[in-house]
Amino acid sequence: MTKIEMLLENILDATQRFEKEVTCMDSEPDMWLGILAEREEYIGCLIEQGFNSLSIQKEYQNQLLQINEINQRLIPLIDQRKQGVQKQLNNVRRSKMATNSYQEAGPNGYGAFFDRKK
């Protein structure tokens, strides 16, 4: 196995681990960053070895196609997770604004508040 083949195997392995993390609903995006950083290192080593689009041989195309297919499947999943986080952030901001606007409104007791703003 050549160094390029080994690097491509490592990239494919990292991509598959990344896919498992992204598809797991309770995974943390911080974990994603570690896998992506590792994959980026392998890609940098691959470029240092002189691997570019002109030097792609047929034996490497299968691995590259697998990596690309996984990446294409992950893009919509990542976007969905991003939208979910954005909705949660918007809800937190909205509730924080409501709390701040009613904080000076006056007395409240037993969990109820009296709206003095009219």
PyMOL commands that set and color helices and strands:
alter all, ss='L'
color gray80, all
select helices_A, chain A and resi 3-23+29-48+53-55+58-103
alter helices_A, ss='H'
color red, helices_A
select strands_A, chain A and resi 108-109+112-113
alter strands_A, ss='S'
color yellow, strands_A
deselect
rebuild
show_as cartoon
